Amino acid sequence: MPSAVAADTPDPVADAKAFRNYFVTKFPNVPLDDFANGPYSLNEDMRRQWEEKEQFPPYEFSLEMGKEMFAKPFKNGKSYGDCFPNQGIGIRQNYPYFDPGEGKVITLELALNRCRGANGEPPLSYVEDEMAALTAYMAFTSRGKPFDIKIPDDPRALEAYQNGKRYFYTRRGQLNFSCATCHVQNPGERMRAEILAPALGILNAMPIYRSEWGGMGTISRRMITCNSQIRGVPLEPQADEYRDLEYYLSYVSNGLPIAGPGARP
Ligand code: HEC
């Protein structure tokens, strides 16, 4: 493991700085904000494909659907906007956050389902189109805003961060890989037809359309897919470990702009 990202540093501010420096040093030609564009930032050919794609983005359909869903009132007359600060517009960069009342990390996907529950609606699947559409729309209203994840002065918040970090660097599955094996040690390398995204900014463009999926994937879906790729046993979507992992990964990308929804080949 590169020393810049040693797993036992107890200081998130220093962590985030070392994390950013590691990638900036490894890819000196990539402007910092560009890491938000994942594998496209690292590969000229892919960047060209992406720029072409952005003219007719394949997530457009999902974005429209999310916008409609978001505006449509629930049976009780309330809507998603009523559950969020600023009616849910332009707030993606503040998720996930640590909730001191509950002592846990709250992701955007979780907050959306809780909003539904509080209004008498059944939960959405964390890995299917509707959740992807809602988060696509919310990300879109935050495009360009830098990730602004806070770790409040609460030992449980620091612990959640540390747990997320530990999860990220722990090897598992039959292949005995950690998330970092692919996304810290080998970004820019090819894995089958794909170019591995750098861990810096890796959540900024979520949710993401993938041709391979023939549709959109939420953060939950992506984490589960990556766990399966190493022939590990994925956790339930929104398990505490995944929430902490998302907290860690978002925090170390603080300052990089939200770029979602994204599209990948
Ligand atoms: C065996 C290598 C491998 C491991 C280990 C792995 N991933 Fe991935 N991951 C991939 C591949 C391949 C893709 C699709 C190409 C890409 O975008 O990087 C991907 C994509 C992603 C993306 C979307 C990035 C983007 O811009 O498209 C996220 C987020 C992600 N992985 C998170 C994780 C997390 C969190 C873990 C640990 C639980 C993990 N990955 C472990 C191979 C891996």
Boltz pocket constraint, residues with backbone or C-beta under 6 A from the ligand:
constraints:
  - pocket:
      binder: B
      contacts: [[A, 36], [A, 37], [A, 38], [A, 39], [A, 167], [A, 168], [A, 177], [A, 178], [A, 179], [A, 180], [A, 181], [A, 182], [A, 183], [A, 191], [A, 194], [A, 195], [A, 196], [A, 197], [A, 198], [A, 201], [A, 202], [A, 203], [A, 205], [A, 208], [A, 222], [A, 223], [A, 226], [A, 227], [A, 229], [A, 230], [A, 245], [A, 264]]
      max_distance: 6.0
